[in-house]
Amino acid sequence: MMKKRYSLDPQDPQRAGAIESTLLEGLEPLQPTTQQRSNIREQLFKRIHASAAAESMRITVRRDQGRWRKIRSGVRAKLLDQNSRAFLLDIDPGASLPAHRHHEDEECVVLRGSASLGELNVSAGDYHLARSGSRHGRIFSETGALLYLRGIPVGHATEVARDLITAFLPGDGRELITVRAQEGEWTDLAPGVASKPLFEDGDMCSSMIRIDADAAWPAAQQSLIRSEECLLLEGDAFVGDTLLCAGDWQLAPAGTQSRLIASDKGALLFVRSAYNRINPAG
């Protein structure tokens, strides 16, 4: 004999919403007592103050915040962090920058468009590292490009002049490192969270972090960060209680409390952090 199925069968996932709505409609709203209201208010403000304290040391620059400064015709830069010399560089279609030599490691992530770095072409999602002593030919973008750069002396006239003049010295210097968006191996950090290492020096590590929808990268218990830089490339993610969207950048200075990173819809992040934070087994 077949089991009778009711119109609101709880085993039928298509009916689950209807069952929930029917049950909720039959509930009488509860009116909290004065003491309950006071307790709720007290707990709410404790939570607000705790969140504000945990987030207070973090520096966040939104995609539409900050001041853009003209570098040359068709090229402008926005400072993110003076200490690490982190910038966003916006290049108009057809604009260019002259050849230059690097006197410190320079990291580059392409957020939008494509560009030619001398003989090398890079596109959205690509990572490029120019080691100290290496030389870049003329930087040019036919389509226009938005680049994240870390380790460039924008705003320091003497150092910029040094980089331009020494570009004429013979030799390309140390090897350039490029990791394409579709290249590299992903390693699981947590359920639904994976990392792709880009560069590490034994102390700090630069990686892409991919977080699936409804997944989270847990914070180390009571851990203080030495320094952690985060740039949202795609999607959105909560770092603690702060929602970051594509194009937003955040710095957690040394001594900042480690916070859980989670995403409702999925996210792709560029993260530079302590080596054992991104590679727990390292």
C-alpha positions in Angstrom: 0.0 0.0 0.0 1.3 3.4 -0.9 1.9 5.8 1.9 -0.5 8.8 1.8 1.3 12.1 1.0 -0.3 15.2 2.5 -0.3 18.6 0.7 2.2 19.9 3.2 4.5 16.9 3.4 7.6 17.9 5.4 9.7 15.4 3.4 9.0 17.4 0.2 11.6 20.2 0.0 9.3 22.1 -2.4 6.7 22.3 0.4 9.1 23.3 3.2 8.6 27.0 2.6 4.9 26.7 2.7 5.0 24.7 5.9 7.3 27.3 7.5 5.0 30.2 6.5 1.9 28.4 7.7 3.4 27.7 11.1 4.7 31.3 11.5 1.3 32.8 10.6 -0.2 30.9 13.5 2.2 32.3 16.1 1.3 35.1 18.4 3.9 37.8 18.7 5.7 37.9 22.1 6.0 41.2 24.0 9.2 41.2 26.0 9.1 42.5 29.6 10.8 45.7 30.6 13.6 43.6 32.2 14.0 41.5 29.0 14.2 44.7 26.9 16.9 46.1 29.2 18.9 42.8 28.9 18.6 42.7 25.1 19.7 46.3 24.9 22.7 45.7 27.2 23.8 42.6 25.3 23.4 44.5 22.0 25.6 47.4 23.1 28.2 45.0 24.5 28.4 43.3 21.1 28.7 46.7 19.3 31.5 47.9 21.6 33.4 44.6 21.3 33.1 44.7 17.5 34.3 48.3 17.4 37.3 47.5 19.6 38.2 44.5 17.5 38.0 46.4 14.2 39.6 49.7 15.5 43.2 48.9 14.5 42.3 47.8 11.0 42.7 50.3 8.1 40.2 50.0 5.3 40.2 51.9 2.0 37.0 51.4 0.0 37.0 51.2 -3.8 35.4 54.7 -4.0 37.5 56.2 -1.2 41.0 57.8 -1.2 42.6 60.6 -3.4 43.8 59.9 -6.9 46.9 61.8 -8.0 48.0 62.3 -11.5 51.4 60.7 -12.3 51.5 61.7 -16.0 49.1 62.0 -18.8 46.6 59.1 -18.6 48.1 57.6 -15.5 47.0 58.2 -11.9 47.8 56.6 -8.5 45.9 56.2 -5.2 48.0 55.6 -2.1 46.8 52.7 0.1 49.7 52.4 2.6 52.7 54.6 2.9 54.9 52.1 4.9 54.5 49.3 2.4 54.3 51.7 -0.5 51.0 50.1 -1.6 49.1 51.9 -4.5 46.4 51.4 -7.0 47.6 52.5 -10.5 44.9 53.4 -13.1 46.2 53.5 -16.7 43.9 54.9 -19.4 43.8 53.2 -22.8 46.9 54.2 -24.8 48.8 55.6 -21.8 52.2 54.4 -20.6 55.0 54.7 -18.1 58.7 54.7 -19.0 61.2 51.9 -18.4 62.6 51.7 -14.9 64.7 49.6 -12.6 63.5 48.2 -9.2 65.5 48.8 -6.0 63.0 46.8 -3.9 60.7 43.9 -4.6 57.6 45.1 -6.4 54.4 43.0 -6.4 51.6 43.6 -8.9 48.1 42.2 -9.2 46.0 43.1 -12.2 42.4 44.0 -11.1 41.1 45.1 -14.5 42.1 45.2 -18.1 45.5 44.3 -19.4 49.0 45.8 -19.7 52.4 45.2 -21.2 55.4 45.3 -18.8 58.1 45.6 -21.4 57.9 42.3 -23.3 55.5 40.7 -20.8 51.7 40.9 -21.1 49.5 40.6 -18.0 45.7 40.4 -17.7 43.0 40.5 -14.9 43.8 38.1 -12.1 47.5 37.7 -13.0 50.2 38.2 -10.4 53.7 39.6 -11.2 56.7 40.1 -9.0 59.7 42.2 -10.0 62.6 41.4 -7.7 65.0 44.1 -6.5 67.6 44.8 -9.1 65.3 43.8 -12.0 64.4 46.0 -14.9 61.0 46.7 -16.5 60.7 48.0 -20.0 58.0 50.6 -20.9 54.6 49.9 -19.3 51.8 50.4 -21.7 48.0 49.5 -21.8 46.0 49.4 -25.0 42.7 48.6 -23.2 43.3 50.4 -20.0 44.2 48.7 -16.7 43.8 48.9 -13.0 46.8 47.6 -11.1 47.6 47.0 -7.4 51.3 47.7 -6.8 53.3 47.1 -3.6 56.8 48.4 -3.3 57.0 51.4 -5.6 58.4 54.9 -4.7 55.5 56.9 -6.0 55.7 60.4 -4.4 59.4 60.1 -3.7 60.9 62.2 -6.4 64.6 61.3 -5.7 63.9 57.6 -5.7 61.7 57.8 -8.8 64.5 59.6 -10.7 67.0 56.9 -9.5 64.7 54.2 -10.9 64.3 55.9 -14.2 68.0 56.7 -14.7 69.3 53.3 -13.7 67.0 51.7 -16.2 69.6 52.6 -18.9 72.3 50.5 -17.2 73.0 47.2 -19.0 71.4 44.0 -17.8 67.9 43.0 -16.8 68.9 42.0 -13.2 67.1 39.3 -11.3 64.4 37.1 -12.8 60.8 38.3 -13.0 58.1 36.0 -11.6 54.6 35.8 -13.1 51.7 33.6 -12.0 48.7 33.7 -14.3 45.1 33.6 -13.1 44.6 30.1 -14.4 48.0 28.8 -13.2 49.2 27.5 -9.8 48.0 24.8 -7.4 45.3 25.3 -4.8 45.6 23.9 -1.3 42.7 23.5 1.2 42.9 25.7 4.3 39.4 24.9 5.6 36.2 23.4 4.2 35.3 25.6 1.2 38.5 27.7 1.5 41.7 27.2 -0.6 44.9 29.1 -1.1 47.2 29.5 -4.1 50.8 30.6 -3.1 52.3 33.3 -5.2 55.5 34.2 -3.4 57.1 33.6 0.0 60.3 34.6 1.6 60.1 32.3 4.7 58.5 35.0 6.8 55.7 36.5 4.8 53.6 34.9 2.1 51.6 36.4 -0.8 48.6 34.2 -1.9 45.3 34.1 -3.6 42.6 33.0 -1.2 39.4 31.5 -2.6 36.3 31.3 -0.4 33.2 29.4 -1.5 29.7 30.7 -0.8 28.8 30.2 2.9 32.3 29.1 3.8 34.7 30.7 6.3 38.5 30.9 7.0 38.7 30.6 10.8 40.9 32.9 12.8 43.6 31.4 15.0 42.5 31.2 18.6 43.5 34.4 20.4 46.1 35.0 17.7 47.7 38.4 17.2 48.6 39.2 13.6 52.1 40.4 12.7 50.8 42.2 9.7 48.1 41.2 7.1 47.1 43.0 3.9 44.0 42.0 2.1 42.6 43.1 -1.3 39.2 41.9 -2.5 39.4 40.9 -6.2 36.0 39.3 -6.7 32.8 38.9 -4.7 32.5 40.1 -1.1 33.6 38.8 2.3 33.3 39.7 6.0 36.6 40.2 7.8 35.3 40.0 11.3 32.3 42.4 11.2 33.5 44.5 8.3 32.1 43.7 4.9 34.6 44.1 2.1 33.5 44.3 -1.6 35.5 43.9 -4.8 38.1 46.6 -5.0 38.3 47.2 -1.3 41.6 47.0 0.6 42.4 46.4 4.2 45.5 46.4 6.4 45.7 44.7 9.8 48.9 46.2 11.4 51.1 44.1 13.7 49.3 43.4 17.0 45.8 43.3 15.5 43.5 40.4 16.7 43.1 37.7 14.1 39.5 37.6 12.8 37.4 35.1 10.9 37.0 35.7 7.2 33.7 34.5 5.7 31.6 35.0 2.5 27.9 34.5 1.8 28.3 34.6 -2.0 32.0 33.6 -2.5 35.1 35.7 -2.8 38.6 35.8 -4.3 41.2 37.7 -2.2 44.9 38.7 -2.6 46.4 38.3 0.9 49.9 39.0 2.1 50.3 37.6 5.6 52.6 35.7 8.0 53.7 32.4 6.3 52.1 30.2 9.0 48.8 32.0 8.6 48.3 31.0 5.0 50.3 27.8 5.2 49.5 26.3 8.7 51.6 23.3 8.0 54.6 25.4 7.0 
